Amino acid sequence: MALKTTVIGSYPKPDNLKLPNWFETTDYWPTDYTNTFDEFQDEELEKEVKAATREVIDEQIKAGIDVITDGEISRECYVFHFCRKVEGFDFANLILKTYRNGALKAPLPRIVSKIGPGSDEDWAAREWKQAQELSSVPVKYTIPGPMTIIGSTHNDFYTDVAELSKDLVKQVNKQIRGLAQAGCRHIQLDEPVMVRNPDIAAEYGIDHAAQCFEGVGPEVTKTVHLCCGYPLHLDQTDYLKADRQVYFRLADQLDNAGFDAISIEDAHQHNDLKLLEQFKKSKVVFGVIAIANSRVETVEEIRNRLGEALQHIPADRLIVAPDCGLGFLPGTSFGRRLQIWSALPSLFLEYEHNLLLLLLFFQSR
């Protein structure tokens, strides 16, 4: 049977797009995006965003990816896009803060009042519809979870972080319900901060993530993504990633939380594949493409790793993906990395006969 494939979220933005790009600078300030945000309704910019989104979608369809994304082309980054849409965040008076367990220091928006709905209540569903209209295959919508929003901002208002998380759950759930009602059948909650703060994840973070999907029926594939963190730039070797051993600690709780799929990274650093055996109910979205390394995986490496994984989980519960979003990869056509990735839909498994056949093709551009 063919292994199913998906992507996680971001794609490289075209060079000519007039939006600041978090992936292209180590000193990104959200105010850079704020200065263009009011102009986002400009007809010319809208056309550029739509054209870039169509390019990304067409690229994925051509590659044969089963479930694609819109490449998050209009977003500055996956977290701040959500924060700008709800009440309670201040993007004008930023604070320079060390976060991600000391991995980086950057200017962050502040939480200055109670989190509540913004003036545009149906923004996520509208964004998904616009992308789905450009695609002949299912488009997945990605949205940050409460722990990751809290871990990417500075709280100046709430005395109880758990209460802050609950208020964020309400707003995330509102958008997810709207997506489901609009017809979106693949929704991914991005929660990499769970891996950095496993105590909070175990105490209430996983439960709050599950509550983000309350009211959503079984027709929707509900995925939670837990990578170990973006570096600051391509080929950075000293970035402090989250401890991947945390996957073992959280696996059982995640598997029983009601998600359909758990997304983990494996390409950057290989996991002990006994981890896959802990997921007895959920599918596993398994990262086989590193997202911030200019070295390209070989066909043999991918074939061998998937063969090893399939000794621990059935083929119908393994979904092939990159570790995380692809925004760091240079060039609008993604160069050699996309050539490898675009081949992944040609992975076939003769599982019953223990025969693994990997057909990879390269698309020169």
Secondary structure, 3 states (H helix, E strand, C coil): CECEEECCCCCCCCCCCCCCCHHHCCCCCHHHHHHHHCCCCCHHHHHHHHHHHHHHHHHHHHHCCCEECCCCCCCCCCCHHHHCCEEEEEEEEEEEEEECCCCEEEEEEEEEEEEEECCCCCHHHHHHHHHHCCCCCCECEEEECHHHHHCCCEECCCCCHHHHHHHHHHHHHHHHHHHHHHCCCEEEEECCHHHHCHHHHHHHHHHHHHHCCCCCCCCCEEEEEECCCCCCCCCCCCCCCCCCCHHHHHHHHHHCCCCCEEEECCCCCCCCHHHHHHCCCCEEEEEEECCCCCCCCCHHHHHHHHHHHCCCCCHHHEEEEECCCCCCCCCCCCHHHHHHHCCHHHEEEEHHHCEEEECCCCCCC
